[in-house]
Amino acid sequence: MTAFRSLSVAMFKGFFRERVALFFTFLMPLMFLVIFGLIFGSSSSSKTKIDVVGDGPVLSALQQTGIVEFQHVDSFDQAVQAVRSGDVPAAISVQGNQVQLRYAASDSVQAGTVQAVIRSVVDHVNLAASGKPPTVTLDSQQVEDSSLTAIQYLTPGILSWGLATSAIFGSALTLVNWRKKQVLRRIRLAPVSTGTVISSRLLVTIGTTVLQAILFIAVAMTPVFGLKLAGQWWLALPLLVIGSLSFFSIGVLVGSIAKSEEAATGITNVIVLPMAFLSGTFFPVQNAPQWLQTVSEVLPLRHLNDGMVDVLVRGKGIEALVTPTAVLLAFTLVVAFAASRFFSWEDS
Amino acid sequence: MSKGSTIVAEGLRKRYGDLWAVDGVSFTVGEGEFFGILGPNGAGKTTTLEIIEGLRKPDEGSVTLFGEQPWPRNAKLLPRIGVQLQASSFFEKLTAREQLETFASLYGVSRGTAADMLELVGLADKANTRENKLSGGQRQRLSIACALAHDPDIVFLDEPTAALDPQARRNLWDVLRAIKDRGKTIVYTTHYLDEAEILCDRTAIMDKGKILAMDAPATLVRGLDAPTSVLIERGIVPVEEAKTLAGVDEASDDGVSLRLSTRNPAKLLSALAERGALEGLQVRGATLEDVFLELTGREYRA
């Protein structure tokens, strides 16, 4: 058995026999998928509940929008009280042609949605009552496949985050642990090159990344979550490999700087969490200030994320990989160079 | 190579900050020799070993191993030397056999030797036990087996018996003797003087970075010209009378036994035998501890 193969096997075994590592690598991202799936996923729960008093054409038109859900109450006073106490974002009362809306400014997003929807419904009913044909007609349609749901966007983001986390943690901790236990030193005393040691760890990282991705996507594709892959989904594979390369380089840098497992864990968290949020992993980064978006452009996770959404969900072809690949490789080179400056075989 | 010198170290010095951890160490080790470097903690034993292994560059002095320079990292030498480091360096979560196979493969050695090595260190029945489930003594033996996995010519063991209970230490001695019987050159450090006396062909006593004495343990002790203590049960011979016995230099009653100090134990023993006063007899010769005391003027503390 060659040194490269046996070192890889040793690390794979060490990893798969460590239950905590397995949990963080394979179950944690799935847990996030479930949580975010519950928050954003099912369309019924995304309807805004409002209190309603009375009946009429405005209300039936409102119901047809599918944006609000009605809770009928006996009196408007009672409904307004519910708004005040924050139970519902808005209450509406319809008495003949008189429509009264009360909303809570404390929940500005939902109140805004409800206001806009009700205003447009009222306008629509007014226009219909006037008997005139509409001057402007609006044709609005979703650009993506009509089957697109929140899960389509969540999956690549959470997956990219999960891959980044485990690749960085994994390689950093191996390095710190091996240095601390003098395994690195012991390996140094054998006729094995640095390249062999580094590349065997890289193989483990890439292997773990691919396994993680397969498991995660397989679960996301079950009917419970309902992920549907775009035609050229397999383009995600080269992207995953290049992505893990860049996270591996971060991990080696962290592992070269940190002297203890605790330090490595701390540094990794400081890197991964801000990077995840800045890269639009959980929430779109488009609303962030421009300078912040510029910062996110240098983050590998941002580009892995973008590339994954493009090929897994948006159905883009190989041209979508050009930018992510270029940025990820450049990033890897820079960080790997830094890591090589800090790397040491033993604690001095 | 003939029975020549496996290691030649000359004038090694290594400084850490203001402290000369190794301060002018010279010695040679012959092929097949069991060489012990002995001394209290901080004597410079480990640093000396690391310089010879090629892990550190000496500030001054030179060292050759099989005629080659170990520093900078000499790939030609690496397969010929086996090293057991002070910390037990194992791969995480691997069984005893897997550890051995992994280490052997670093040298391109087939997995066949693992079973043989486990047998040698008495861990054949622990082959499938994970390293972290082994006892301290078993871990030490496994780490020695790992150092031997690629069949090196010389083995460096850094305090293999430290922190072991007496039984585990004795088991390890058997392992070390078995390794010597295979014709390996062994260089090992210890802070147990009694152990060095039993195991080593030759011992270097180190203190504060310097070698104070170097020879076969028995020669070192004999060279001391220290008196032998003969102990018998107290009350059999009165102290005053004991002082007049043949060969006795000094006699004292320590409350438990009568202690007789002599440079002629043979004469004293026959005198005691004539009187039938051998009840509870113990004879204690000088040890390396006395050598250390003589050399440094202070009691030996590991």
Interface residues (C-beta under 8 A of the other chain):
Chain A: M1 T2 A3 R5 S6 L7 V9 A10 M11 K13 G14 R17 E18 N177 K181 Q182 V183 R185 R186 I187 R188 L189 A190 P191 V192
Chain B: E53 G54 L55 R73 A75 L78 P79 I81 V83 L85 Q86 A87 S88 S89 F90 F91 E92 K93 L94 E98 E101 T102 F103 S105 L106 Y107 G108 S110 R111 R130 H150
